[in-house]
Structure formats: structure tokens, C-alpha cells
Amino acid sequence: MITYRDCQRAFREIGLTDYSSVIVHYHPVMKGILGQSATFIQALLDVVSEGNVLAYTQYEDNSEPYRMNLESLEEAELVRKQLMDFDFKRYRDSYYDPLFMALSKTQGRLFSNHPHIVSCVNGSQARYITRVQPLDFPFGKESSFGSMFELNSKILLIGDDFKECHELRQGYALNEMAPIQLNGSASGQGWEHYFDHHYRESDFVEAIKSCRQVTTIDFGTEKMRLIDYREALDKVASLSSKE
């Protein structure tokens, strides 16, 4: 069984300090910690006592129905009505992973305002990180992830599932790729919506594997990695420029 002190020891060994800012991901190995995700998060907050911890979740069921690849506008409208009638406040906890939930229960945590990509942050600069952002480009320069880029943060990752590191989608924004755009008109008025950049999860994997600023240690039965966020984003931007 992994204890609170084991977690603290691992975080310090991998290179986290009092002033580190870190993006953290859930992994099932946390079930083997005494107190599970709550212990993991508390130990992490105590190690980066003057820094910041960010966890996030993709809230698919609060997405725009017209982006769900449905077969018709009629089907999309039906989904929209179902979403409007659903009691998200009552059942929202069932959509979040245990690590996100553990961070959300800590004193002083704040949330971003984005309805689709929900960030939870606790730390000395949490208010700045979760400042109001536009609803488009959820991983862009004006998002919580843009703030973490400015703070020269790290990614704390357990296991080898690099495809889940969607914070690396900001790399496409740094490369200023053409955005996904939807145009239309209503009542004689034209409108445009900019949602996000196209991305490939294979780029996340290749970017992390090519990073040099990576520290790896054993954590339970898995590997824990500390990855430099800026370097990983630069790698994604470089990959996207080859398209």
C-alpha cells in the first residue's frame, strides 16, 4: 500500500519543489494509495506549497450538439432538448474522474468558466489561472492552459497513455494553425464561430517521447513522469507544421 509519505517522497524525487506548477492526470494505480486520490492530491499540494496544481476533465455531455457528428439537424435538436432537461447539477460528479473530484474538494480550489473543458486549480495563482476565458479554443493561449504555459509548468503523468494529454492541444494554437470554423447566417445577418484546432492524439505521443526534459521514477507498479510543458508544446507545434 502506498502512503502519504511515499507520495511526498516520489514528488520530491521526481523534481517538484515548493514553487512548481503542475498539470496532473488520473491513473488507476491511485487506487493502491491509502486514501486513494485524496491522499495523492493532498501530498502534491503540500509539496508544491507555493505553486499550483491543475486537473481537468472533458465534459462531453455539455458539448454543443451540432458538434457530435449526428446524422441530421433533427437528431441534434432532439439531443439539445435532452441536454436542457437533464439535471447536470445533481449528477455531474459521475462524469469526473476521482483525481479531479479530489482536487475539487480541497479548500481554496477554483474552476475555469469553460463549459466543455473544466479546469480545477488550487494554488497561489489559481485566480489568475482560472480567469475568464473565451468559449472557443478551450486549450488556447487565453485558457487555463495558456496560464500554465506562462508559469513554466510541468505535466505529472503516471503510466504510458500519452494520448490523454489533451493539454498539448495548445501546441497547435502556438503554431497558429487555421481553426475549425463554422459559418452561417440568420435573419440576413452573417456569423462565424471558431471552435478549436484540429488535433491528432498521435502527436501527443510522439511529442512526449521526443522530449528531453523528462524525469522518470517508479511509482507503485507504474512509471511516473515529469514532463516540461513548454518543451512538449514546442514538439507538438513542430509536428503540426509538417502537415
C-alpha positions as CSV (number, residue, x, y, z in Angstrom):
1,M,0.0,0.0,0.0
2,I,1.3,3.4,-1.0
3,T,1.1,6.0,1.8
4,Y,1.0,9.8,2.0
5,R,4.8,9.9,2.8
6,D,5.5,7.7,-0.2
7,C,3.7,10.1,-2.4
8,Q,5.6,13.1,-1.0
9,R,8.9,11.3,-1.4
10,A,8.1,10.4,-5.0
11,F,7.1,14.0,-5.9
12,R,10.3,15.4,-4.4
13,E,12.4,12.7,-6.1
14,I,11.0,13.4,-9.5
15,G,11.9,17.1,-9.1
16,L,8.8,19.0,-7.8
17,T,9.6,21.9,-5.5
18,D,7.7,24.4,-3.3
19,Y,7.1,26.7,-6.3
20,S,6.3,24.2,-9.0
21,S,3.1,24.4,-11.1
22,V,1.9,21.1,-12.4
23,I,-0.9,19.6,-14.6
24,V,-1.8,16.2,-13.2
25,H,-3.7,13.2,-14.7
26,Y,-5.6,10.4,-13.0
27,H,-4.4,6.8,-13.2
28,P,-5.9,3.6,-11.7
29,V,-2.7,3.0,-9.7
30,M,-4.0,5.6,-7.3
31,K,-6.5,3.0,-6.1
32,G,-3.5,1.4,-4.4
33,I,-2.8,4.5,-2.3
34,L,-4.0,4.7,1.3
35,G,-6.8,7.2,0.9
36,Q,-6.5,7.0,-2.9
37,S,-6.8,10.2,-5.0
38,A,-7.4,12.4,-1.9
39,T,-4.1,11.4,-0.4
40,F,-2.3,11.8,-3.7
41,I,-3.7,15.4,-4.1
42,Q,-3.0,16.4,-0.5
43,A,0.6,15.2,-0.7
44,L,1.0,17.0,-4.0
45,L,-0.4,20.3,-2.7
46,D,1.9,20.0,0.4
47,V,5.0,19.5,-1.7
48,V,4.2,22.4,-4.2
49,S,3.0,24.6,-1.3
50,E,3.7,27.9,-3.1
51,G,2.9,26.6,-6.6
52,N,-0.2,25.4,-8.4
53,V,-2.0,22.1,-9.2
54,L,-4.3,21.8,-12.2
55,A,-6.6,18.9,-13.1
56,Y,-9.2,18.9,-15.8
57,T,-12.0,16.9,-17.3
58,Q,-13.7,17.0,-20.7
59,Y,-17.3,17.4,-20.1
60,E,-18.6,15.7,-23.3
61,D,-22.3,15.8,-22.3
62,N,-22.2,19.6,-22.1
63,S,-20.9,20.0,-25.6
64,E,-22.6,21.7,-28.5
65,P,-24.9,19.0,-30.0
66,Y,-24.1,20.2,-33.6
67,R,-20.5,19.1,-33.0
68,M,-21.4,15.5,-32.1
69,N,-21.3,14.1,-35.6
70,L,-25.1,13.3,-35.6
71,E,-26.8,12.3,-38.8
72,S,-29.3,15.2,-39.0
73,L,-30.2,18.5,-37.6
74,E,-33.4,17.0,-36.3
75,E,-31.4,14.5,-34.3
76,A,-29.1,17.2,-33.0
77,E,-32.1,19.3,-31.9
78,L,-33.5,16.3,-30.0
79,V,-30.2,15.9,-28.2
80,R,-30.2,19.6,-27.4
81,K,-33.6,19.3,-25.7
82,Q,-32.5,16.2,-23.7
83,L,-29.5,18.1,-22.5
84,M,-31.6,21.1,-21.4
85,D,-33.9,18.8,-19.4
86,F,-31.0,16.8,-17.8
87,D,-30.2,17.6,-14.1
88,F,-26.4,18.1,-14.5
89,K,-26.0,19.7,-11.1
90,R,-27.3,16.6,-9.4
91,Y,-25.4,14.0,-11.4
92,R,-22.3,15.9,-12.6
93,D,-19.9,14.2,-10.2
94,S,-20.4,10.9,-12.1
95,Y,-18.7,12.5,-15.1
96,Y,-15.5,13.4,-13.3
97,D,-12.5,11.1,-12.6
98,P,-11.5,10.6,-8.9
99,L,-8.4,12.8,-9.1
100,F,-10.4,15.8,-10.4
101,M,-13.0,15.2,-7.7
102,A,-10.4,15.0,-5.0
103,L,-8.9,18.4,-6.1
104,S,-12.4,19.9,-6.4
105,K,-13.0,19.1,-2.7
106,T,-9.8,20.9,-1.4
107,Q,-10.1,24.3,0.3
108,G,-9.3,27.2,-1.9
109,R,-9.8,25.5,-5.3
110,L,-11.2,27.4,-8.2
111,F,-12.8,26.4,-11.5
112,S,-12.4,27.8,-15.0
113,N,-15.6,29.1,-16.7
114,H,-15.4,26.9,-19.8
115,P,-18.5,24.6,-20.1
116,H,-16.8,21.8,-22.1
117,I,-13.2,21.6,-20.7
118,V,-13.5,22.2,-17.0
119,S,-10.2,23.0,-15.1
120,C,-9.9,22.8,-11.4
121,V,-6.9,24.7,-9.9
122,N,-5.6,25.1,-6.3
123,G,-2.5,27.2,-5.6
124,S,-1.1,30.6,-5.1
125,Q,-2.0,31.8,-8.6
126,A,-5.3,29.9,-9.0
127,R,-7.3,33.1,-9.5
128,Y,-5.1,34.2,-12.4
129,I,-5.0,30.7,-14.0
130,T,-8.8,30.4,-14.0
131,R,-9.6,33.9,-15.1
132,V,-12.4,34.3,-17.6
133,Q,-11.6,32.9,-21.0
134,P,-13.5,32.9,-24.4
135,L,-15.6,29.8,-25.0
136,D,-13.7,28.9,-28.2
137,F,-10.2,27.4,-28.2
138,P,-10.5,25.6,-24.8
139,F,-6.8,24.8,-24.8
140,G,-5.7,28.1,-26.4
141,K,-3.5,31.0,-25.2
142,E,-6.3,32.6,-23.2
143,S,-7.3,29.4,-21.3
144,S,-6.1,28.0,-18.0
145,F,-3.6,26.0,-20.0
146,G,-2.2,29.2,-21.5
147,S,-1.6,30.5,-18.0
148,M,0.1,27.2,-17.1
149,F,2.4,27.7,-20.1
150,E,3.3,31.2,-18.9
151,L,4.1,29.8,-15.4
152,N,6.5,27.3,-17.0
153,S,4.6,24.4,-15.6
154,K,5.2,20.6,-15.7
155,I,3.0,17.6,-16.6
156,L,2.8,14.9,-14.0
157,L,1.9,11.7,-15.7
158,I,1.6,8.1,-14.5
159,G,1.7,5.2,-17.0
160,D,2.2,5.3,-20.7
161,D,-1.2,6.5,-22.0
162,F,0.2,9.8,-23.6
163,K,-2.9,10.1,-25.8
164,E,-4.8,11.5,-22.9
165,C,-2.6,14.6,-22.6
166,H,-5.0,16.9,-24.3
167,E,-3.3,19.9,-22.7
168,L,-0.9,19.5,-25.6
169,R,-3.5,20.8,-28.0
170,Q,-2.3,24.2,-27.1
171,G,0.7,23.4,-29.3
172,Y,-1.5,23.8,-32.4
173,A,-2.6,27.2,-31.2
174,L,1.1,28.2,-30.7
175,N,1.7,27.3,-34.3
176,E,-1.3,29.5,-35.3
177,M,-2.9,26.8,-37.4
178,A,-6.1,27.5,-39.2
179,P,-9.0,27.0,-36.7
180,I,-12.1,24.9,-37.2
181,Q,-14.6,27.4,-38.5
182,L,-18.4,27.3,-38.9
183,N,-20.1,30.0,-41.0
184,G,-23.8,30.7,-41.3
185,S,-26.5,33.4,-41.4
186,A,-29.8,34.1,-39.7
187,S,-32.3,36.9,-40.4
188,G,-29.9,38.4,-43.0
189,Q,-27.0,38.6,-40.6
190,G,-23.9,36.5,-41.1
191,W,-22.0,34.9,-38.3
192,E,-18.8,32.9,-37.6
193,H,-17.9,30.5,-34.9
194,Y,-14.3,29.4,-34.1
195,F,-14.3,26.3,-32.0
196,D,-10.8,24.7,-31.8
197,H,-7.9,23.5,-33.8
198,H,-7.8,20.1,-35.5
199,Y,-5.5,17.8,-33.5
200,R,-4.1,14.3,-33.6
201,E,-3.6,12.2,-30.4
202,S,-0.6,10.5,-32.1
203,D,1.1,13.9,-32.0
204,F,0.8,13.9,-28.2
205,V,2.6,10.5,-28.0
206,E,5.4,11.5,-30.4
207,A,5.9,14.8,-28.7
208,I,6.3,13.4,-25.2
209,K,8.6,10.6,-26.5
210,S,10.9,13.2,-28.1
211,C,11.1,15.5,-25.1
212,R,14.5,15.7,-23.4
213,Q,13.3,17.3,-20.2
214,V,11.6,14.3,-18.8
215,T,12.3,12.7,-15.3
216,T,11.0,9.1,-14.7
217,I,10.7,7.2,-11.5
218,D,8.9,4.1,-10.3
219,F,5.6,4.7,-8.5
220,G,3.9,1.5,-7.4
221,T,3.6,-0.8,-10.4
222,E,3.8,2.1,-12.9
223,K,6.3,4.8,-14.1
224,M,5.7,8.4,-13.0
225,R,7.0,11.0,-15.4
226,L,7.5,14.8,-15.0
227,I,7.5,16.5,-18.4
228,D,8.3,20.1,-19.3
229,Y,5.1,21.6,-20.6
230,R,6.7,24.2,-22.8
231,E,9.0,21.7,-24.5
232,A,6.2,19.3,-25.1
233,L,4.1,22.1,-26.7
234,D,7.0,23.1,-28.9
235,K,7.3,19.5,-30.1
236,V,3.5,19.4,-31.0
237,A,3.9,22.8,-32.8
238,S,6.8,21.4,-34.8
239,L,4.8,18.2,-35.7
240,S,1.8,20.2,-36.8
241,S,4.0,22.5,-39.0
242,K,4.9,19.4,-41.1
243,E,1.3,18.8,-42.2
